[in-house]
Amino acid sequence: NASIDSEDGLSLMPEHGAAAQPFGNLCVDSDDEDEDNDPRALHVRTAWLDEKASAVHCMGALAEGMKGDFAPHLEAAVACVNKLKGYFHEDVRQGVQAALQKLLMVSFEAHTAPLRAQAAAAGQDASAILHPTTALLLDEVMEELIGTMQHDDDKETVAQACEAIALLSKPLGAQALSKVMVRIVEALKMLLEGGAPCQAEDEEADEEGGEEDDDEEDHDQVLIDAVADLVGCLAEATKEAFAPHFEILFPPLKKFLRPKRQASDRLMAIGAVAEVCSHLSEACVPYIQPMLPILSQGLGDKSSSVRRNSVFCCGVFALAAPSHIGPMAAQMLQGIQPLLSEDEEEEVRDNAVGCLARMVQGIPSAVPAADLLAIIVDNFPLQGDEAENEAVSSCILACYANSPALVNPHLGKVTAGLAEVLFEESGKDNKYLKDGTRDGMLAMIHHLSREYAAEMAQVFAQLPENHRAWLATKIQ
């Protein structure tokens, strides 16, 4: 608190030894005061600056670690951090963005989460509930974060603001975001178009270099990747309601999809489109035709990351809009087949398997489901991109529910794979299985253990001891 609230500052050294005049309430230190004898020198105290940046970071870390228990200190902490809004040095401003997000989450955990838990226990929709204290702080924090996106001249500070909103989007939910969504999307559009103050130098370079260089320039990875991540998080939080907002964002995003753009541009943009469309259901249809030629090229791209995102996007479209993808399933499978080779990078291959799983689940009548399921099971569980085990597990559950004959030849491998995925995910902080999928996997194993007791006993006996012991506690 003392470091954040200190009355230190940039000092303008006047002539004839007069008293130094503080330049704002800033935190600076001079490591080279004797290097410049100019009587009007501007001296910067970097040690104090580092201390102030560390102090605001520590404030955020305390809030993040203590969660709701930090609530008694919340008002004072917010007032303290607010004094650093618009601070002259970007290191401190970056810390402000992160700290405000973590302080808002303190209010969410202490005030809003209990109300939502009570409503959920009563069978009510709790997603729109927001405690008045959280609502007031949300307005204040969002004003700072969106204002930073629109007006700050430092790219990393703007990226930090984008990351802060992304982290808030899922717990707060669609209703809480609705009142600021238009402003967020406007700021995102400006950033994608390259017209924000923090991109002024890029715009000047583009004007000097000419339009012919536009395709070959790499995007600013920290900034635009944070923008793309935020777009995906907003779609995840608001689902189909994000469709009209993505109509605004897709046109400026398309420039990053041009064939001559750097691989980092294309993989970012393909990934953003795929992530958004995975939450839009049928509302993703307008983007299928513009994306298909890009995905077709992407499946054979020399960049493994572009191949990975392209095949992921193919699977997203197959699951979200089956009637539109079904007619072109055979052609799509031809493009995917080389990515299943043992010579392919593991993460790319895992995403190809995930794509097959989505196709089997979304368009089973348009693909050779039995053959594809055999490939899926042979690669299950996935190790390179574990998050794709959600798609594979969901596919297996759907097949067993609707066409058990497809799964029956693979019950041993399937059961062992499901058990391994469940056990491995149970020990991770970042869960990649949906609650419904996880429950369905346990229910399927429990059902199989009763229906095929002798066969499953042999399968369980071959499981590692820790997997077997953990599973026994879950299916009793």
Disulfide bonds with the S-S distance in Angstrom:
none
